[in-house]
């Protein structure tokens, strides 16, 4: 509870994105459109993904429209690291993934997801409910600040 109170007193990080309706839609239907890429709010499914690091190879085994699940995670106070290794060379991609994993581990992975997103024009975008921050290059300090300021800052922060 103390973390929730402290988080509420701290200024949010990143750019504010207008919050869309948080209504639930039927799984398998397209939950969009969203007003940002990647989404920071909007229609979503009634279930979410587990916290953790998703690799590009994981995408083939996931259901259609992963945003529907991930926006539900955002509604529950998660922070998502959306990354695009296609804009980096192989070494840069591995450095980015290692940096993301390191920051996630610092927070014990609680309410944190890393997810690949091919539509990004930059290597990394972090989102939380109604907030977005782009990274032209990974900055661990900035990533930590975003997590500290924005994790649990959502309509249902106490939900799993």
Residue frames as qw, qx, qy, qz and C-alpha x, y, z in Angstrom:
[[0.000, 0.885, 0.466, 0.000, 0.00, 0.00, 0.00],
 [0.338, -0.748, 0.092, 0.564, 2.85, 2.38, 0.80],
 [0.382, -0.070, 0.587, 0.710, 4.20, 2.01, -2.74],
 [0.152, 0.648, 0.660, 0.348, 0.81, 2.91, -4.19],
 [0.183, -0.925, -0.249, 0.223, 0.59, 6.07, -2.07],
 [0.403, -0.568, 0.321, 0.642, 4.19, 7.08, -2.87],
 [0.368, 0.195, 0.671, 0.613, 3.66, 6.44, -6.58],
 [0.081, 0.812, 0.559, 0.144, 0.57, 8.64, -6.55],
 [0.243, -0.899, -0.040, 0.362, 2.58, 11.56, -5.15],
 [0.452, -0.346, 0.508, 0.646, 5.41, 11.19, -7.69],
 [0.442, 0.612, -0.174, -0.633, 5.13, 12.82, -11.13],
 [0.890, 0.277, 0.362, 0.012, 4.54, 10.41, -13.99],
 [0.308, -0.475, 0.560, 0.604, 7.31, 9.89, -16.54],
 [0.331, 0.213, 0.774, 0.497, 7.08, 10.00, -20.32],
 [0.189, -0.058, -0.297, -0.934, 4.68, 11.73, -22.66],
 [0.440, 0.261, 0.636, -0.578, 1.01, 11.81, -21.70],
 [0.137, -0.090, -0.780, -0.605, -1.31, 10.09, -24.20],
 [0.564, -0.138, 0.081, -0.810, -5.07, 10.70, -23.93],
 [0.270, -0.039, 0.936, -0.221, -6.71, 7.70, -22.25],
 [0.456, -0.037, -0.601, -0.656, -9.23, 5.78, -24.36],
 [0.810, -0.256, 0.029, -0.526, -12.22, 3.75, -23.21],
 [0.085, -0.411, 0.894, -0.158, -11.13, 0.72, -21.19],
 [0.834, 0.048, 0.170, -0.523, -14.04, -1.49, -22.18],
 [0.488, -0.214, 0.837, 0.125, -13.62, -5.22, -22.72],
 [0.637, 0.414, -0.345, -0.551, -14.02, -6.77, -26.15],
 [0.976, -0.001, 0.171, -0.135, -14.38, -10.42, -27.16],
 [0.497, -0.482, 0.627, 0.358, -11.10, -12.35, -27.46],
 [0.559, 0.188, 0.691, 0.419, -9.97, -12.78, -31.03],
 [0.292, 0.878, 0.346, 0.153, -11.55, -9.58, -32.25],
 [0.469, 0.382, -0.087, 0.792, -9.37, -6.61, -33.14],
 [0.352, -0.671, -0.489, 0.433, -9.37, -4.46, -29.97],
 [0.256, -0.236, 0.115, 0.930, -8.04, -1.36, -31.78],
 [0.558, 0.559, -0.176, 0.588, -7.65, 1.16, -33.15],
 [0.574, -0.583, -0.263, 0.512, -5.43, 2.83, -30.60],
 [0.143, 0.987, 0.050, 0.053, -4.28, 6.44, -30.45],
 [0.139, -0.812, 0.561, 0.085, -0.60, 5.57, -30.04],
 [0.937, 0.239, -0.251, 0.049, 1.86, 2.96, -31.29],
 [0.300, -0.220, -0.928, -0.006, 2.32, 1.05, -29.10],
 [0.407, -0.668, -0.410, -0.470, -0.98, 1.44, -27.23],
 [0.118, 0.233, -0.591, 0.763, -1.17, 3.00, -23.78],
 [0.396, 0.195, 0.607, -0.661, -4.91, 2.46, -23.14],
 [0.486, 0.179, -0.454, -0.725, -8.07, 1.43, -24.93],
 [0.907, -0.041, -0.019, -0.419, -10.32, -1.53, -25.50],
 [0.109, 0.471, -0.871, 0.088, -8.86, -4.86, -24.48],
 [0.665, -0.144, -0.711, -0.176, -9.61, -8.46, -23.55],
 [0.663, -0.649, 0.027, -0.371, -10.73, -9.57, -20.10],
 [0.904, -0.326, 0.088, 0.262, -7.46, -11.48, -19.56],
 [0.055, 0.925, -0.367, -0.085, -3.80, -10.53, -19.65],
 [0.771, 0.377, -0.466, 0.216, -0.35, -11.98, -20.31],
 [0.792, -0.499, -0.144, 0.322, 2.00, -13.16, -17.58],
 [0.112, -0.932, 0.303, 0.163, 4.84, -10.83, -16.62],
 [0.795, -0.192, 0.453, 0.355, 8.13, -11.62, -18.34],
 [0.000, -0.594, 0.491, 0.637, 10.32, -11.23, -21.40],
 [0.793, 0.446, 0.399, -0.113, 8.83, -12.25, -24.75],
 [0.317, -0.371, 0.592, 0.641, 11.18, -12.92, -27.67],
 [0.431, 0.372, -0.382, -0.728, 10.37, -12.61, -31.36],
 [0.276, 0.072, -0.938, -0.197, 10.14, -16.42, -31.62],
 [0.127, 0.259, 0.805, -0.518, 7.37, -16.40, -29.00],
 [0.378, 0.287, -0.030, -0.880, 5.03, -14.46, -31.29],
 [0.440, 0.087, -0.747, -0.491, 4.08, -17.48, -33.39],
 [0.320, -0.233, -0.903, 0.164, 2.69, -19.31, -30.35],
 [0.075, 0.273, 0.457, -0.843, 0.66, -16.35, -29.06],
 [0.321, 0.652, 0.683, -0.075, -2.97, -15.60, -29.92],
 [0.291, 0.574, 0.342, 0.685, -3.89, -12.96, -32.49],
 [0.141, -0.810, -0.096, -0.561, -3.98, -9.33, -31.36],
 [0.621, -0.173, -0.540, 0.541, -1.58, -9.50, -28.40],
 [0.011, 0.314, -0.132, 0.940, -2.35, -5.82, -27.75],
 [0.610, -0.477, -0.343, -0.531, -5.72, -6.90, -26.40],
 [0.811, -0.371, -0.388, 0.233, -3.99, -8.75, -23.57],
 [0.539, 0.061, -0.218, 0.811, -1.17, -6.25, -23.08],
 [0.159, -0.501, -0.059, -0.849, -3.50, -3.25, -22.72],
 [0.743, -0.552, -0.307, -0.221, -5.23, -5.20, -19.95],
 [0.742, -0.160, -0.301, 0.577, -1.82, -5.54, -18.30],
 [0.199, 0.333, -0.064, 0.920, -1.41, -1.76, -18.55],
 [0.485, -0.587, -0.235, -0.604, -4.81, -1.28, -16.90],
 [0.843, -0.461, -0.264, 0.081, -3.46, -3.38, -14.00],
 [0.341, -0.909, 0.217, 0.100, -0.46, -1.09, -13.51],
 [0.859, -0.008, 0.286, 0.425, 2.14, -2.85, -15.65],
 [0.083, 0.804, -0.358, -0.468, 4.97, -1.20, -17.54],
 [0.889, 0.309, 0.314, 0.126, 5.77, -2.65, -20.96],
 [0.218, -0.596, 0.522, 0.569, 9.14, -2.47, -22.74],
 [0.784, 0.560, 0.254, -0.084, 8.19, -2.68, -26.44],
 [0.322, -0.614, 0.522, 0.498, 11.32, -3.30, -28.50],
 [0.784, 0.606, 0.064, -0.120, 12.25, -3.59, -32.19],
 [0.639, -0.434, 0.475, 0.421, 15.55, -5.29, -32.96],
 [0.662, 0.537, 0.412, 0.321, 15.05, -4.79, -36.71],
 [0.163, 0.970, -0.029, 0.178, 16.33, -1.21, -36.34],
 [0.403, -0.767, 0.498, 0.032, 19.58, -2.49, -34.74],
 [0.526, 0.436, -0.727, -0.063, 22.44, -4.77, -35.73],
 [0.803, -0.209, -0.558, -0.015, 22.75, -8.14, -33.97],
 [0.472, -0.008, -0.530, 0.705, 25.12, -6.86, -31.27],
 [0.182, -0.220, 0.118, -0.951, 22.90, -3.83, -30.63],
 [0.711, -0.295, -0.391, -0.505, 19.86, -6.09, -30.31],
 [0.743, -0.187, -0.584, 0.269, 21.59, -8.30, -27.74],
 [0.244, 0.084, -0.387, 0.885, 22.73, -5.23, -25.78],
 [0.421, -0.285, -0.097, -0.856, 19.18, -3.86, -25.79],
 [0.791, -0.286, -0.473, -0.261, 17.67, -7.14, -24.62],
 [0.622, -0.084, -0.559, 0.542, 20.31, -7.51, -21.90],
 [0.029, 0.179, -0.241, 0.954, 19.67, -3.95, -20.71],
 [0.602, -0.317, -0.234, -0.695, 15.92, -4.50, -20.59],
 [0.805, -0.226, -0.548, 0.030, 16.34, -7.80, -18.71],
 [0.444, 0.049, -0.500, 0.742, 18.71, -6.17, -16.22],
 [0.239, -0.232, 0.137, -0.933, 16.23, -3.39, -15.43],
 [0.744, -0.272, -0.380, -0.477, 13.39, -5.90, -15.15],
 [0.735, -0.122, -0.596, 0.300, 15.44, -7.98, -12.72],
 [0.165, 0.202, -0.397, 0.880, 16.18, -4.92, -10.57],
 [0.506, -0.154, 0.133, -0.838, 12.42, -4.71, -9.97],
 [0.393, -0.058, 0.893, -0.210, 12.07, -8.50, -9.59],
 [0.038, -0.132, -0.820, -0.556, 10.05, -8.57, -12.83],
 [0.099, 0.515, 0.734, -0.432, 6.93, -7.48, -10.95],
 [0.354, 0.802, 0.382, -0.292, 4.32, -6.03, -13.31],
 [0.025, 0.694, -0.468, -0.547, 6.90, -5.78, -16.12],
 [0.823, 0.351, 0.441, 0.066, 6.73, -7.16, -19.64],
 [0.063, -0.535, 0.522, 0.661, 9.14, -6.92, -22.57],
 [0.676, 0.454, 0.571, -0.104, 7.46, -7.47, -25.92],
 [0.349, -0.090, 0.529, 0.768, 8.70, -7.25, -29.54],
 [0.373, 0.763, 0.402, -0.341, 6.93, -4.78, -31.84],
 [0.597, 0.160, 0.469, 0.630, 7.98, -4.52, -35.48],
 [0.196, 0.844, 0.388, 0.313, 6.11, -1.27, -36.15],
 [0.403, -0.832, -0.028, 0.379, 8.42, 0.81, -33.93],
 [0.523, 0.803, -0.102, 0.269, 10.74, 3.31, -35.61],
 [0.085, -0.743, 0.560, -0.356, 13.06, 3.33, -32.56],
 [0.409, 0.186, -0.882, 0.140, 14.62, 0.40, -30.67],
 [0.258, -0.311, -0.818, 0.410, 12.52, 0.83, -27.53],
 [0.324, -0.469, -0.110, -0.814, 9.28, 2.42, -26.37],
 [0.148, -0.157, -0.849, 0.482, 8.12, 2.05, -22.79],
 [0.383, -0.434, -0.337, -0.743, 4.45, 2.37, -21.93],
 [0.015, -0.232, -0.809, 0.541, 2.23, 2.48, -18.90],
 [0.119, 0.708, 0.696, -0.025, -1.43, 3.48, -18.62],
 [0.143, 0.960, 0.239, -0.005, -1.69, 6.74, -20.60],
 [0.226, -0.854, 0.375, 0.282, 2.09, 7.28, -20.79],
 [0.890, 0.383, 0.100, 0.227, 4.72, 6.60, -23.46],
 [0.224, -0.844, 0.378, 0.306, 8.46, 7.18, -23.69],
 [0.848, 0.515, -0.084, 0.093, 10.56, 6.57, -26.81],
 [0.568, -0.635, 0.407, 0.330, 14.24, 5.64, -26.66],
 [0.594, 0.728, -0.318, -0.127, 16.54, 6.21, -29.65],
 [0.498, 0.354, -0.737, 0.290, 19.14, 4.32, -27.59],
 [0.710, -0.486, -0.509, 0.029, 18.70, 2.32, -24.41],
 [0.035, 0.554, -0.418, 0.719, 19.26, 4.30, -21.21],
 [0.501, -0.255, -0.802, 0.204, 19.02, 2.17, -18.07],
 [0.102, -0.184, -0.454, 0.866, 18.60, 5.20, -15.81],
 [0.399, 0.037, -0.180, -0.898, 15.70, 6.55, -17.85],
 [0.589, -0.145, -0.733, -0.308, 14.12, 3.08, -17.99],
 [0.366, -0.236, -0.750, 0.497, 14.36, 2.75, -14.19],
 [0.107, 0.144, 0.237, -0.955, 12.82, 6.20, -13.71],
 [0.512, -0.057, -0.451, -0.729, 9.92, 5.26, -16.01],
 [0.565, -0.224, -0.794, 0.002, 9.27, 2.06, -14.03],
 [0.253, -0.220, -0.610, 0.718, 9.50, 3.80, -10.65],
 [0.188, 0.145, 0.080, -0.968, 7.23, 6.67, -11.70],
 [0.551, 0.101, -0.344, -0.754, 4.61, 4.75, -13.69],
 [0.389, -0.080, -0.917, -0.026, 4.31, 1.18, -12.45],
 [0.129, -0.453, -0.791, 0.390, 1.01, 0.77, -10.53],
 [0.158, 0.379, 0.085, -0.908, -0.25, 4.12, -11.92],
 [0.220, -0.104, -0.789, -0.564, -3.40, 2.74, -13.55],
 [0.594, -0.326, -0.157, -0.718, -7.13, 2.22, -13.00],
 [0.927, -0.303, -0.098, -0.199, -6.68, -1.20, -11.34],
 [0.225, 0.705, -0.631, 0.234, -3.18, -1.19, -9.79],
 [0.493, -0.373, 0.700, -0.357, -3.96, -3.84, -7.15],
 [0.930, 0.244, 0.054, -0.270, -5.15, -6.40, -9.74],
 [0.781, -0.284, 0.466, 0.303, -2.69, -9.22, -10.50]]
